């Protein structure tokens, strides 16, 4: 692990030297604008239509192999944590896992309140009765039961953590753990290598929004971005204040960390691509002890997608409006628990939440055409949206590390 962390720090230095090059975020935004423009100006052009269709191939491929990808990513993170922090692994894992679970749930509660008060979704769809609490709870249980029995992603989530833990904890099985780690690292390398294609894919998918929905589709995208800006900035402010109240970090330390990591996360659009800079800044600016930074930042990179889950709920509303699928606050409440858990398995690559969560959202909402829903969702969850969510997710990782060190990990670290 120490070699990997050193490698991450070296990567951070290389990243700093290469900042003069055109960043990924600029390419993504440029592709997004070009895609919107082509869809608006040439909606009947055969070549433009073919480009729009080509953008759907990669998301569909990723969704097809989602269970395998998720298994190796999470089992790798779990095994690596157990093998590095052998004596402290149980306590570290338990406490940080609970903290990230709480972070994800509270953030979803916050965005649901925002949807209720600011967006003003009706409690139920027009023509239906307001459900009682018992009816709503039964609907949640029924929906969750259906997902567990019919969707392999959640089963994969549980299995990957168990397999990663057992293979790392049982010495004869360590060879299996090392093998999974190599496979997991290989998957991440493939995703990182494919970052060159991400702007191209976004540009092609962006064509489909005005192609199908005209200027109204572009307006929906802009509205979703504005909602997300409000939701995530208020959330970041809350996290900064809470960190100041429960830790010994100064305002200078926290703001120095925030203004280092937030622009990096915004620029890369992917948690894994921000990992190196996040680690360096957490130790340098927040002054986290290395073992805490490694656990909090590395594990948070895999588990913490709280801002992504908030964006998924917001995108769900606009995609439903665009496709004329009835959506109500009750539907959003039905999505909270499944999306909360799906946030733990979404890969930290640009647009990953859109790829992996949209099929589940389509199943829960029982949309008429899941294929159209997923491709429209992935197009909507692109450009500025993953950039804003990554910036928020990655800074939250460091603040959680500060809370972990000052409030929960002192006794463990001094043993």
N, C-alpha and C positions, 0 to 999 in steps of 0.2 A: 504493500500500500504506500509506503514512504517513497518508493521509486516512482509510483504513479503520481503521487502528489507533486514530487519534484518535477516530473515531466509536465504536469499541468502548469506549474509555475513557469517553466521554460516556455511553454506554449503561450502563456500570458505575455511574456516579454516579446516573443515573436509577433503576437497579435498587435502589441503596441507599436512595433516597428512598421507594421503593414497598414496602419490606420490611414496612411495617405492614399491607399488604393480605394477604388470605389467600393463602398461597403455593400453587403447583401441587401440591406434595407432599401438602398437607393434603387438597386436593380428590381426589387420586388415592387416598389411603388411605381417605377417607370413601366414595368410590365402590366401592372394593374390599370394604369391610365391608358396605355395602348390598347389593352383588351377591351376596356369599356368603350373606347373610341371606335374600334373596329366593329363592335357589336351594334353601336348606335348608327354608324354611317353606312355599313354594308350588311344589313341583316339578312339579305337574300343571296349574298355571294356564296357560291359553293365552297370556295377555298376557306373563307372565314368560318363557315359552318363546320367544315372538316377539322379546322384547328380547334374549334370549341369542343368537338367530340373527342379529339385526341387528349384533351386535358382530363377527361374522365377516366382514362385507362389506369393511370398510376394510383389514384385513390381506391379504385375498385380492386386493384391487385393487393394493395396494402391491407384492405379490409379482409380479403380472402385469407391472407396469412397472418391475421392479427393475433390469433391465439398462440401461434408458435413464437412470434416476435415478443409478445408480452411475457410468455413463460420464461424465456431466456433472459430478458432484461431484468425482471424482478427477482428471479432465482439467483442471478449473478450478483445483484446488489445485496441481497440477503446473505448469500454465502460469503461474500467479501467482508461484510460487516462482522459476521461471526468469527471468521478466521483471523481477522486483525485484532479485534477486541475480545479475546477469549474469556478472560476473567470478568470483564465488565459488560460483555455482550448482551446478556439478558436484561440487565437494568437499563443500559443505553438504548437497546432496541425498544423495550417496552415504553420508556418515557418519551422518546422522540416520536415513536409511532403514534402514541396517544395524542401528543401535541399536534402532529400533522392531521390526525383525524379530526380533532377539535377545530383546527384552523379551517379545514375544508367545510365542515358542517356550518360553522358560524358565518363564513363568507357566503354560503348559499342562502342562509337565513337572511343575511343583509340584502342580497340582490333580489330575493323574493319580496322583501318589504319595499324595495325600490320599484319593482314591477307593479306592486299593488298601489302605491301612493303616486308615483310619478307617471308611469305608463298608463295606469288605470285600467288594467284588464278586468273584465267582468268576472265575478266569482264563478259563474257557470256559463256555458254556452247558451246563446239565445234559444228559448223554448224549452229549457230543462229546469228542473227544480233545484233549489239550493240543497246540497246534501247535508245531512246531519254529521256530527263528528264521528259517530259510529260507522256511518256509511262510508265516509271518507277514509277512515282507518282500514275498513275492510277492503276498500279499493286499492289502497297502498299495499296491503298484505297480498292481495290477489295478483297485483301487477308484479310485485317483487318475486312472488312464487313462480310466476310465468317466466320471468327473466332467468331465474336460477335454473329452472328445468329445461328451458329452451335455448338459452344463450351460453355458449361455451366460454365466453370471455371472463365472466365472474368466477366460474369454476376454475379456470386457468389461473386467476389471481390468487385464489386460496392455495391451489396446488403448487404454484411457483414458490410462494413463501415457505411452505412446508418442506418442499424438496430442497430448496436452498439452505434452510436451517439444518435439516437432518444431515445432508451430505457434508456440510461444514463442521457440524458438531461431532459426528462419528468419524473417528480418525481413518478407519479402513475405507471410508467412502470419500475421503478428501480428493482422491484422483478424479472422481466424478465431478466434484465441485470445481476443481481446476479446469476440467474440460468444459463445463457450462460457462465458466468465466471467459474462457477463450472464445466460445461461440457468441456470448453476449457482447463481448468487445468487438468481435467481427461484425455483428449486426449494426452496432453503432458506427463502425467505420464505413459500412455501406451507406447508411443514412447520411453521414457527413459528406461522403463522396458525391452523393446525389444532390447535394445542396446547389450545385451548378444548374440542375434541372428545375429546381423549385420556382425561380422567377418565370421560366418558360411555362410551367404548368399553371401557375397563377394567372399569367397572361391569357392562356387558352381558356381557363375556367371563367375568367372575368368576362370573356366574350359572351358567354351563355346568359349572363344576367340581363344586359340590355337586349340581347338577341330574343329572349323569351318575354321579357317584361318591359322593354323600352326604358325611357327615362325614369319611370316609376321605380324600376329595379335599382338603378343607381342611387335614387333618393333614399330607398330603403337601406342600402348599404351605408350611406352617410349618416342616417339616423341611428343605425346600430352602433357605429363608431362613436358618435357623440354620447350615447347612453353609456358605452363602456368606459369612455374617458371619465365621465362623472363618477361612475361606480368604483373604478380602480383608484382614482386619485383620492377620493374620500377614504377608501379602504387603506391606502398607503399612509395617509395622515393618522388614521386610527392606530395602525401598527407602530408607527413612530412614537406616538404618545404613550401607548401601552408599554413599549420597550423602555421608554424613559422612566416610567413609573415603577416598573418591577425589576429593573436592573440598575447597575451602577454606571452605565454608559453615559457619556456627556452628549450634549447636543452636537458638539463639534465632531465627535467620533461617528455618531449616527448619520449626520448629514454628509460627512466625507465618504462614508461607505455608500450611502444612497446615491450620491451623485457620481460615484465611480461605476457602480453595478447597474443602476437603472438605465443609463444610456447604452451600456453594453448589451443588456438584455433586449432593449428596444431595437438596437441595430442588428443583432443576430436573429431574433425571432425564435430562438430555440434554447432551451435550458442547458442542453449538453454543450452547446457552443459557447455558453457563458460561464461554464464550470470553472475554467482556469482562472479567469479574472475574478470571479466570485470568491474562490479560495484565497487568492492573494490578498484581496481587499478585506475579507473577513478577519484574517490574521493581522494585517497591517493597520487597518483603520478601526475596526471594532475591537482589536486586540484580543481576539478569541484564542484560547490555547489550541495548538495544532490538532490534538485528538478530538476536541469538540468541533472545530471547523470541519475536519474530515467527515465526521459522522453527520453533522447537521447539513452541510452543503451538499455532500455527495448523495446522502440518502434523500435529502429534500429534492435534489434534481430528479430523482426517480419518482418519489411519492407525492411531492407537493405540486398540484396543478389547480390550486384554489381559484386563481383568477381565470384560468381556462374554463373551469366549470361555470363560473359566473357568466362568461362570454357565451358558453353553449346555451344557457337558458335565454339570454338576450337574442341570440341568433335564431333560436327555435321560434320565438315570437314573430320575427320578421319573415322567416322562411314560410311559416304557416300562413301569414298574411299574403305573401306573394303567391302561394299555391292555393289560396282560398280554402285552407284547412282550418276548421273551427278550433280555436284555442282559448282557454280560460285560465283563471288563476288556479282553479282546481286541477287542471292538467299540469300546470307548472309545479304544484305541490306534489303531484304524483311522480314527477321527474326528480325531485330533490334527492331522495334516498338512493335511487339507482345511479344518478350522476355523481353523487358524493363518492360512491365506491368506484365508479368508473374513473374518477379523477386520480385514483391510486395506480391505475394501470396504463394511463395514456402516456406514450413516449414523449420525451422532451425534445422533439424535433419540430421545425416550423409547420404549423397546421396540424400537428398530431392529434389534438383533441377533436378537430373536425372529422378526421379520417375515422377515428375509433369510436366516438360517441354517437355520431349521427345515425348509424344503423339501429342502435338501441333506442334512441329517441323515436325513430320511425316506427319501431315495433310497439313501444308503449302508447304512442298516440294513434296507432292503427291507421296510418295514412293510406290513402288509396293506391299511390304509386311510390313504394319505398325507394326505387332506383332514382327517380327524378328528385325525390326529397333529398337523398344523400348527396347527389352531385350538386344540387343547388345549395345545400348546406355547406359543402366544402368550398364552393365558390364564395359564399358569403363569409365564411370563417377564413379569410385570407388577408393578405396585405397588412394593413395597420392593426387588425385585431390580434393576430398571434404576437405581433411586436409589443403591443400594450400588455398582453397577458404575461408574456415572458419577463418583461421588465418588472412587473408586479410580483410574479412568482419568485424570481431569483432574489430580489431584495428581502422578501419575506423569509427566505431560507437563513439569511444572516441574522435577522432579528430573532428568529426562533432559536438559533444557536446561542445568542446572548442570553435569552431567557433560560435556556437549558443549562448553560454554564453557571449563571448567578443564582438560580433558584432550585435547580434539581441535580446538578452534576458535581457540586463542590465536594460532597462526601465521597462520591465515587472516585473522583480524580485524586483525592488525597490518600486513598487506601494503598 
